[in-house]
Amino acid sequence: MQGREFEMKNASRWAEYELLLNELEAGGRRSKSAAAAKLPKLFRELCSDLAIARYRMYDLALCERLNGLVIRGHKLLYLRPAGAWIKVLQFFVIDFPTIVRSEWRLLIIATLAFLLPGIAILVPALLGNDLSWVQAVLGVEGMRSMDSMYGSADDQIANLREQHGSNFMMFCFYIFNNVGIDFRLYAGGLLAGLGSLFFIVYNGLFFGAAVAYIHLACDKTAFYSFVAGHSAPELVAMVIAGMGGLRLGLGFLNPGRKTRIRSLVESAKASLPLIYGAAAMTFFAAIIEGFWSAQPVEPEIKYAVGVFMWSVTLMYFLVMGRRFHAAR
Amino acid sequence: MTDSPPRIDTLQSIELAEGVEIRLRIAGPYVRSFAYAIDLMIQLGIFIGLAMITSVVGIALGQNVGQGVLLLGMFILHWFYQILFEAGKKGASPGKRAMGLRVVDQSGIPISFGQSFLRNMLRGVDALPGFYGIGLFSCFASKKFQRLGDMAANTLVIYERPFTQRVSALPPALEAIAPTMPLEREEQAAILDFKNRAGQWSEARQLELSDHASELTKSEGREGLAKLLAIAKWLNDRK
């Protein structure tokens, strides 16, 4: 059969298929279902037409046209179903804590990478009453901002919040800044995990230096009562974002018996829940930090809230989703 | 996926579950950089618009509220502009759409939110150490023009509309000659393509190309061209 004949014989079917594509691509949710039901059959027929045309080496223009039609149908037929709220719920109740637990090795590494540098700078500074290392880490700018936030009861951070709308502004700033830090920390994992590791260690150093500086030079109560409420979700989220980055980098570093790319793809997929969860936790922490942490409330109440938040966070990761996971 | 003879075009053959191959045309860094530049302009435009709106809102609701909304807008614009557009129905950011590009999974289907999140979250690494150095290197090192983010997310950037070859056939040869040696399918297809497209080239170009087949036609120049067209006619008549 000549290409022309083949084309003429099937032209009406192809035209019908193309009309259907145009209709479905144009959208309009209502009229779709009847038209959509016809798609799979027509699509399969087009696929076989394309295979035949290629095999018989009909001319290029015909093959290209069929190729294009098949691609359009394929795109429509394999649309991803829209995500449901139930999936979000399942993520937070079951998947996220389960995955954090199953990656306990990375959790330990990321936690230590954060805590050890912090302790290494904090303890000698407090014992020796020596700020030289602390000053080196914080720099002039860092110390000035510590002074302005926690310097003494008069110029502590809460006093800046009396202006109208400043809580909201700070909430937005914390999202912009802290979630952004999580994302960078995670993305750095692509560099064989080194980027994530660097950011965690750096944050640990800075954190330790800040605590040491506040102990020796600022108002401790101002600091601890401010950070008590949001510290649990924020710090844990940062560690988990680092875990995500390490998971990504490990897939690249240690492919096992897979190809390196295949391994990277799989570990990237496995790391997604970690960064989703970390971003959500940091968002939650930003709400607390913006609207609660600077409220003029007795420090004792704030400490109580802080203890509560830490125990809720730890319980969440220890217990949540265990039963569901076992049942599967 | 067929790996045999290395091709010099940017078509990516993908076999569907339906048992047929489609050929996607992969987009290279050149056209993608234009798409990226357009996206940057759009983001800048949105940012300027947002800054103006929030300054007006700031007057009404207080400076801090306006500033907060602006920060939130910047956060979304920076991290989620590309993610949301590429995970959407069109599978492309406005810049990519303008350049006729689309992001797909390696298997040709639209990408998921997770894939869009990954490839754009890792954009920052590809942008290192400046001017997308790593991304560019990785594009050229990979067969499918993938930057690192594309590799991790298992995605490709392709042209939305498949390439349409312009066809302009020469008048068919008067006589049909059987080829002197057995030809592979690809070779037969190449000869037929040559006949179908030769009309749009200058004569010198036609001769230059037909000379490549001199082993088959056993002659060069005009004679070789005539013989090649005769073989094309033989192939065409027979099918």
Interface residues (C-beta under 8 A of the other chain):
Chain A: Q2 F43 R44 C47 S48 L50 A51 R54 R56 M57 D59 L60 A61 E64 R65 N67 G68 V70 I71 H74 K75 Y78 L79 R80 G83 Q163 H164 G165 S166 F168 M169 M170 F171 C172 F173 I175 F176 V179 G180 F183 R184 Y186 A187 G188 L190 L191 G195 L248 I261 L264 V265 A268 K269 L272 I275
Chain B: L16 E18 G19 V20 E21 I22 R23 L24 L61 G62 Q63 N64 V65 Q67 G68 V69 L70 L71 L72 M74 F75 H78 W79 K89 G108 I109 P110 S112 F113 G114 F117 L118 M121 L122 R123 G124 V125 L148 G149 M151 A152 A153 N154 R161 P162 F163 T164 Q165 V167 R185 Q188 A189 L192 D193 N196 R197 K239
